[in-house]
Amino acid sequence: MSEKSSTNPGAAGRAPAADRPAALRNVVLVGHSGSGKTTLVEALAQASGAVNRAGRVEDGGTLSDYDEIEHRQQRSVQLSLVPVDWGGIKINLLDTPGYADFVGELRAGLRAADAALFVVSAADGVAGATRMVWDECAAVGMPRALVVTHLEAARADFDEMTRRCALTFGGDDLDAVLPLYLPLYGTPGSDGHAPVDGLIGLLSQRVFDYSSGTRTERAPTDDELPLIEAARNRLIEGIIAESEDETLMDRYLAGEDIDLKTLVGDLETAVARGSFHPVLAAAPAVDGAKQGLGTVELLELITGGFPTPAEREAPAVTGPDGSPRPSLGCDPEGPLAAEVVKTSSDPYVGRLSLVRVFSGTLRPDDTVHVSGHGLTDRGHEDHDVDERVGALSAPFGKQQRPLPLAIAGDLACVAKLTRAETGDTLSAKDDPLLMEPWAMPDPLLPIAIRAHSKADEDKLSQGLARLVAEDPTMRLEHNQDTRQVVLWCMGEAHTDVALERLRSRYGVQVDTVEHKVALRETFSGSAAGRGRHVKQSGGHGQFAICEIQVEPLPGGSGIEFVDKVVGGAVPRQFIPSVEKGVRAQAARGIAAGNPLVDIRVTLLDGKSHSVDSSDAAFQTAGALALREAAAQTRIDLLEPVSEVRVLIPDEYVGPVLSDLSGRRGRVVGTEQSGAGRTLVRAEVPEIEIGRYAVDLRSLSHGTGRFSRGYLRHEPMPGQLAARMREQEAVSA
């Protein structure tokens, strides 16, 4: 922010520490997959001195290759923390995955951070999904800056990229998104593309040259000064306007020359308020250079322009029972309130919990209270227990560097919290608290799995429990109707990572099978049935006869049993036995093994024997009567129908409506939902939307979202029902 030449104030080989919240910055890097977030984190770590010139940490690895799955897939699949030091300020850099399947990791990063760096590629432009995250940050007033990467690409154009960022993120105020520096281009290569060798500071009017491999500072030449005049004037006007310093605006408009210190102070105010979003350029170091292009400028912006944890409001807290509690301040001496933002498993350390401390101080060997949010609907075990904190550490690639404590505003990894899960609150055992949870999307892609072998079956339950404890965007379902174990994930990439973690971390090999929806059956019309169960095999025999009438009921009625027996044809003590047999047969199904629902069964008559009649005999007779009645009429196959709500940009409404129609969907309404977005409401058979999470992403280029909820069961079209019965007969 000072735009002064900086040496290398970081120190390699040791974990940076902070003794007060003012010496902390928590920054999350956001951007689409391939935009260069992880490369930028490594460049910042190298510029700060945390890693050597080759970008290597002490064990010879890099910051980005500590996870085997990420290494194999060549992309980030989880939130990672890289703490660095710059000028005595500890910066916690939170690198998030850019792929939409791992939005849970992104949301965790947003929760842990106090400011966001949006990384956009000059070669690829701005992805629609990135705009959605920008809007989320804007809704909570999070300070944001933009970093343009991949300037070395042949088609890269910094000025054009800045213009597009202003159009995309500036909304009605294009002057809220402006560059702080302009690129300084070198000699064009054989392809005609000129490399960026340095940056011109618009406020300081100084040139920062990286062409020699070391950042040097000089005055602009006479040819360079006219290039920046218009951009500088616009930047100054934008900063003053967004900082709402009216007196300064009057002085500027009157022609007064505003000093650099005042301008930088107003810039810091506007950035911290979340009203002004500077654009910078950055590139990794090349050819053994110490610092990459723009990395020093970016570190100065983070330390000088982004807010401290004390300047951000902490999440609301209650008691574990929901009782109100006072709001928290970022005070190391205050009551302990920390949150688990990520849970992972280390093969050597065991379970590791990445924790953001919002209040108080967390120390090794403390006993804390762990309060969960009871995500039992996602397969999470409810918990509200005391646990002892293990060692505290700061992650750095494959290393875990010990920390003596973690003060309010800091992040740390906590070992051996065996019950804590992502989203849980850690607080003092004698003053337990519960933090308001952050919003997590529902997983909408079902994957049915089964153990590959008997050995895997023995370990499957524990492995799945650990998997969902780590990832709140994953839901585990044991479907009693289809008798399937189902993992609900965010998408195919999320599924691949989950199954790979099951195999590599927990030693469980599983096979995926076709996911089944819970079908039902019902009577299409009235029918009568007679159940006769008469057997004599020596000693007491079995004797039970019952006559029933079955008629269909409206959807959602279940099974209704009516007794109309007269004259004691069926003794009173055996009438419940008939009902029990009818309900048991209905649960097993009639035509295709699906539960029978929405019928009224009326018991009309029957016969009994004083010796051979029994509870078991009348249960069997009731089941036989229902089966005979079913043979007298058509049995309809019922399929579940979901209410689907799709939120999409206006330009995709037509394709989405057409796609829903092709899925046998009935659109029940559309409405505007904010600027340029439409909410489509439809009723769609569940069998048609098993992969909708994947298909909608492709259809809307990653900008669409949807939710689904069970609505009702309704008759399946005859031709489709016949095909389903044929498939079930073959599989049986």
ZIKA-V391915 format. One record per residue. N is the residue number from 1. RES is the residue in three letters. NEAR is the number of other ideal C-beta (glycine too) atoms within 10 Angstrom. Layout:
N_RES_NEAR, N_RES_NEAR
This chain:
1_MET_20, 2_SER_15, 3_GLU_23, 4_LYS_12, 5_SER_12, 6_SER_20, 7_THR_11, 8_ASN_15, 9_PRO_14, 10_GLY_21, 11_ALA_13, 12_ALA_15, 13_GLY_12, 14_ARG_12, 15_ALA_21, 16_PRO_23, 17_ALA_17, 18_ALA_24, 19_ASP_12, 20_ARG_14, 21_PRO_20, 22_ALA_14, 23_ALA_20, 24_LEU_24, 25_ARG_26, 26_ASN_26, 27_VAL_23, 28_VAL_27, 29_LEU_26, 30_VAL_26, 31_GLY_27, 32_HIS_22, 33_SER_18, 34_GLY_16, 35_SER_27, 36_GLY_25, 37_LYS_27, 38_THR_23, 39_THR_20, 40_LEU_25, 41_VAL_24, 42_GLU_26, 43_ALA_24, 44_LEU_31, 45_ALA_25, 46_GLN_27, 47_ALA_29, 48_SER_28, 49_GLY_19, 50_ALA_26, 51_VAL_25, 52_ASN_13, 53_ARG_13, 54_ALA_10, 55_GLY_18, 56_ARG_16, 57_VAL_22, 58_GLU_14, 59_ASP_11, 60_GLY_9, 61_GLY_15, 62_THR_18, 63_LEU_26, 64_SER_21, 65_ASP_13, 66_TYR_18, 67_ASP_17, 68_GLU_12, 69_ILE_15, 70_GLU_18, 71_HIS_13, 72_ARG_9, 73_GLN_15, 74_GLN_8, 75_ARG_17, 76_SER_22, 77_VAL_20, 78_GLN_20, 79_LEU_25, 80_SER_26, 81_LEU_22, 82_VAL_25, 83_PRO_26, 84_VAL_26, 85_ASP_22, 86_TRP_26, 87_GLY_16, 88_GLY_10, 89_ILE_21, 90_LYS_22, 91_ILE_25, 92_ASN_25, 93_LEU_26, 94_LEU_31, 95_ASP_25, 96_THR_27, 97_PRO_26, 98_GLY_24, 99_TYR_23, 100_ALA_22, 101_ASP_25, 102_PHE_25, 103_VAL_21, 104_GLY_23, 105_GLU_25, 106_LEU_22, 107_ARG_21, 108_ALA_30, 109_GLY_24, 110_LEU_22, 111_ARG_21, 112_ALA_23, 113_ALA_28, 114_ASP_23, 115_ALA_24, 116_ALA_27, 117_LEU_27, 118_PHE_27, 119_VAL_26, 120_VAL_27, 121_SER_20, 122_ALA_25, 123_ALA_18, 124_ASP_19, 125_GLY_15, 126_VAL_21, 127_ALA_22, 128_GLY_16, 129_ALA_23, 130_THR_23, 131_ARG_16, 132_MET_18, 133_VAL_23, 134_TRP_22, 135_ASP_14, 136_GLU_16, 137_CYS_21, 138_ALA_14, 139_ALA_8, 140_VAL_10, 141_GLY_12, 142_MET_18, 143_PRO_24, 144_ARG_23, 145_ALA_22, 146_LEU_28, 147_VAL_24, 148_VAL_27, 149_THR_28, 150_HIS_21, 151_LEU_22, 152_GLU_15, 153_ALA_13, 154_ALA_9, 155_ARG_10, 156_ALA_21, 157_ASP_15, 158_PHE_18, 159_ASP_11, 160_GLU_12, 161_MET_25, 162_THR_21, 163_ARG_14, 164_ARG_16, 165_CYS_23, 166_ALA_20, 167_LEU_12, 168_THR_19, 169_PHE_23, 170_GLY_16, 171_GLY_14, 172_ASP_6, 173_ASP_13, 174_LEU_15, 175_ASP_15, 176_ALA_19, 177_VAL_24, 178_LEU_24, 179_PRO_24, 180_LEU_27, 181_TYR_28, 182_LEU_23, 183_PRO_24, 184_LEU_21, 185_TYR_14, 186_GLY_14, 187_THR_8, 188_PRO_10, 189_GLY_10, 190_SER_5, 191_ASP_7, 192_GLY_7, 193_HIS_14, 194_ALA_13, 195_PRO_18, 196_VAL_22, 197_ASP_16, 198_GLY_22, 199_LEU_26, 200_ILE_22, 201_GLY_21, 202_LEU_23, 203_LEU_19, 204_SER_18, 205_GLN_16, 206_ARG_18, 207_VAL_21, 208_PHE_23, 209_ASP_16, 210_TYR_25, 211_SER_15, 212_SER_10, 213_GLY_14, 214_THR_11, 215_ARG_24, 216_THR_13, 217_GLU_15, 218_ARG_11, 219_ALA_10, 220_PRO_16, 221_THR_9, 222_ASP_7, 223_ASP_7, 224_GLU_14, 225_LEU_13, 226_PRO_9, 227_LEU_14, 228_ILE_18, 229_GLU_11, 230_ALA_9, 231_ALA_18, 232_ARG_19, 233_ASN_12, 234_ARG_15, 235_LEU_23, 236_ILE_20, 237_GLU_15, 238_GLY_23, 239_ILE_28, 240_ILE_25, 241_ALA_20, 242_GLU_22, 243_SER_22, 244_GLU_13, 245_ASP_18, 246_GLU_10, 247_THR_8, 248_LEU_20, 249_MET_17, 250_ASP_11, 251_ARG_15, 252_TYR_19, 253_LEU_10, 254_ALA_7, 255_GLY_6, 256_GLU_10, 257_ASP_6, 258_ILE_16, 259_ASP_9, 260_LEU_14, 261_LYS_9, 262_THR_13, 263_LEU_21, 264_VAL_19, 265_GLY_17, 266_ASP_22, 267_LEU_25, 268_GLU_19, 269_THR_17, 270_ALA_24, 271_VAL_26, 272_ALA_20, 273_ARG_15, 274_GLY_19, 275_SER_17, 276_PHE_28, 277_HIS_25, 278_PRO_26, 279_VAL_21, 280_LEU_20, 281_ALA_26, 282_ALA_25, 283_ALA_23, 284_PRO_20, 285_ALA_21, 286_VAL_12, 287_ASP_6, 288_GLY_8, 289_ALA_18, 290_LYS_17, 291_GLN_24, 292_GLY_23, 293_LEU_32, 294_GLY_30, 295_THR_27, 296_VAL_25, 297_GLU_24, 298_LEU_26, 299_LEU_25, 300_GLU_20, 301_LEU_24, 302_ILE_22, 303_THR_21, 304_GLY_20, 305_GLY_22, 306_PHE_25, 307_PRO_18, 308_THR_20, 309_PRO_26, 310_ALA_16, 311_GLU_16, 312_ARG_20, 313_GLU_12, 314_ALA_21, 315_PRO_16, 316_ALA_12, 317_VAL_21, 318_THR_15, 319_GLY_14, 320_PRO_15, 321_ASP_9, 322_GLY_8, 323_SER_8, 324_PRO_9, 325_ARG_17, 326_PRO_7, 327_SER_11, 328_LEU_21, 329_GLY_15, 330_CYS_25, 331_ASP_16, 332_PRO_19, 333_GLU_10, 334_GLY_15, 335_PRO_16, 336_LEU_24, 337_ALA_25, 338_ALA_28, 339_GLU_26, 340_VAL_22, 341_VAL_25, 342_LYS_27, 343_THR_22, 344_SER_20, 345_SER_15, 346_ASP_15, 347_PRO_7, 348_TYR_6, 349_VAL_15, 350_GLY_12, 351_ARG_20, 352_LEU_22, 353_SER_28, 354_LEU_22, 355_VAL_27, 356_ARG_30, 357_VAL_24, 358_PHE_27, 359_SER_23, 360_GLY_24, 361_THR_17, 362_LEU_23, 363_ARG_15, 364_PRO_18, 365_ASP_9, 366_ASP_19, 367_THR_11, 368_VAL_24, 369_HIS_21, 370_VAL_23, 371_SER_23, 372_GLY_24, 373_HIS_17, 374_GLY_12, 375_LEU_20, 376_THR_10, 377_ASP_9, 378_ARG_18, 379_GLY_19, 380_HIS_22, 381_GLU_13, 382_ASP_9, 383_HIS_16, 384_ASP_15, 385_VAL_13, 386_ASP_12, 387_GLU_21, 388_ARG_13, 389_VAL_23, 390_GLY_20, 391_ALA_16, 392_LEU_23, 393_SER_20, 394_ALA_23, 395_PRO_22, 396_PHE_24, 397_GLY_22, 398_LYS_17, 399_GLN_15, 400_GLN_19, 401_ARG_17, 402_PRO_10, 403_LEU_23, 404_PRO_9, 405_LEU_16, 406_ALA_27, 407_ILE_24, 408_ALA_28, 409_GLY_29, 410_ASP_30, 411_LEU_25, 412_ALA_26, 413_CYS_23, 414_VAL_26, 415_ALA_17, 416_LYS_15, 417_LEU_22, 418_THR_13, 419_ARG_15, 420_ALA_26, 421_GLU_23, 422_THR_26, 423_GLY_21, 424_ASP_29, 425_THR_27, 426_LEU_29, 427_SER_25, 428_ALA_15, 429_LYS_16, 430_ASP_8, 431_ASP_13, 432_PRO_20, 433_LEU_22, 434_LEU_23, 435_MET_25, 436_GLU_12, 437_PRO_16, 438_TRP_15, 439_ALA_8, 440_MET_18, 441_PRO_15, 442_ASP_15, 443_PRO_26, 444_LEU_22, 445_LEU_19, 446_PRO_22, 447_ILE_22, 448_ALA_19, 449_ILE_21, 450_ARG_13, 451_ALA_18, 452_HIS_14, 453_SER_11, 454_LYS_7, 455_ALA_12, 456_ASP_19, 457_GLU_13, 458_ASP_11, 459_LYS_15, 460_LEU_20, 461_SER_14, 462_GLN_11, 463_GLY_19, 464_LEU_22, 465_ALA_14, 466_ARG_19, 467_LEU_21, 468_VAL_23, 469_ALA_24, 470_GLU_21, 471_ASP_28, 472_PRO_24, 473_THR_23, 474_MET_22, 475_ARG_20, 476_LEU_17, 477_GLU_17, 478_HIS_12, 479_ASN_15, 480_GLN_8, 481_ASP_14, 482_THR_16, 483_ARG_8, 484_GLN_19, 485_VAL_19, 486_VAL_19, 487_LEU_26, 488_TRP_22, 489_CYS_24, 490_MET_25, 491_GLY_19, 492_GLU_15, 493_ALA_19, 494_HIS_28, 495_THR_22, 496_ASP_16, 497_VAL_22, 498_ALA_23, 499_LEU_20, 500_GLU_15, 501_ARG_22, 502_LEU_22, 503_ARG_15, 504_SER_12, 505_ARG_18, 506_TYR_17, 507_GLY_11, 508_VAL_26, 509_GLN_15, 510_VAL_23, 511_ASP_12, 512_THR_12, 513_VAL_13, 514_GLU_9, 515_HIS_19, 516_LYS_18, 517_VAL_18, 518_ALA_17, 519_LEU_24, 520_ARG_21, 521_GLU_23, 522_THR_22, 523_PHE_25, 524_SER_11, 525_GLY_11, 526_SER_15, 527_ALA_21, 528_ALA_16, 529_GLY_21, 530_ARG_16, 531_GLY_26, 532_ARG_16, 533_HIS_22, 534_VAL_14, 535_LYS_11, 536_GLN_10, 537_SER_7, 538_GLY_5, 539_GLY_6, 540_HIS_13, 541_GLY_15, 542_GLN_18, 543_PHE_21, 544_ALA_31, 545_ILE_22, 546_CYS_31, 547_GLU_22, 548_ILE_26, 549_GLN_17, 550_VAL_24, 551_GLU_16, 552_PRO_18, 553_LEU_15, 554_PRO_6, 555_GLY_15, 556_GLY_9, 557_SER_13, 558_GLY_11, 559_ILE_19, 560_GLU_12, 561_PHE_18, 562_VAL_12, 563_ASP_15, 564_LYS_10, 565_VAL_19, 566_VAL_9, 567_GLY_6, 568_GLY_9, 569_ALA_15, 570_VAL_26, 571_PRO_14, 572_ARG_9, 573_GLN_11, 574_PHE_22, 575_ILE_18, 576_PRO_15, 577_SER_23, 578_VAL_29, 579_GLU_19, 580_LYS_17, 581_GLY_26, 582_VAL_28, 583_ARG_19, 584_ALA_14, 585_GLN_21, 586_ALA_22, 587_ALA_13, 588_ARG_14, 589_GLY_16, 590_ILE_19, 591_ALA_16, 592_ALA_17, 593_GLY_13, 594_ASN_24, 595_PRO_18, 596_LEU_25, 597_VAL_20, 598_ASP_20, 599_ILE_24, 600_ARG_17, 601_VAL_25, 602_THR_17, 603_LEU_22, 604_LEU_17, 605_ASP_15, 606_GLY_26, 607_LYS_15, 608_SER_21, 609_HIS_15, 610_SER_7, 611_VAL_9, 612_ASP_16, 613_SER_25, 614_SER_19, 615_ASP_15, 616_ALA_14, 617_ALA_24, 618_PHE_30, 619_GLN_24, 620_THR_23, 621_ALA_32, 622_GLY_33, 623_ALA_21, 624_LEU_20, 625_ALA_30, 626_LEU_29, 627_ARG_14, 628_GLU_18, 629_ALA_25, 630_ALA_22, 631_ALA_11, 632_GLN_13, 633_THR_16, 634_ARG_11, 635_ILE_20, 636_ASP_19, 637_LEU_22, 638_LEU_23, 639_GLU_23, 640_PRO_17, 641_VAL_21, 642_SER_22, 643_GLU_15, 644_VAL_26, 645_ARG_16, 646_VAL_28, 647_LEU_17, 648_ILE_23, 649_PRO_17, 650_ASP_11, 651_GLU_13, 652_TYR_21, 653_VAL_17, 654_GLY_9, 655_PRO_13, 656_VAL_23, 657_LEU_18, 658_SER_10, 659_ASP_17, 660_LEU_22, 661_SER_13, 662_GLY_9, 663_ARG_15, 664_ARG_16, 665_GLY_22, 666_ARG_12, 667_VAL_16, 668_VAL_11, 669_GLY_9, 670_THR_15, 671_GLU_8, 672_GLN_10, 673_SER_13, 674_GLY_9, 675_ALA_9, 676_GLY_11, 677_ARG_18, 678_THR_19, 679_LEU_17, 680_VAL_23, 681_ARG_14, 682_ALA_22, 683_GLU_17, 684_VAL_23, 685_PRO_20, 686_GLU_20, 687_ILE_19, 688_GLU_18, 689_ILE_22, 690_GLY_18, 691_ARG_14, 692_TYR_23, 693_ALA_26, 694_VAL_17, 695_ASP_14, 696_LEU_23, 697_ARG_20, 698_SER_9, 699_LEU_18, 700_SER_23, 701_HIS_13, 702_GLY_18, 703_THR_21, 704_GLY_25, 705_ARG_21, 706_PHE_22, 707_SER_13, 708_ARG_17, 709_GLY_9, 710_TYR_11, 711_LEU_14, 712_ARG_13, 713_HIS_23, 714_GLU_14, 715_PRO_14, 716_MET_20, 717_PRO_12, 718_GLY_11, 719_GLN_8, 720_LEU_14, 721_ALA_20, 722_ALA_12, 723_ARG_12, 724_MET_18, 725_ARG_17, 726_GLU_11, 727_GLN_12, 728_GLU_16, 729_ALA_10, 730_VAL_7, 731_SER_8, 732_ALA_7
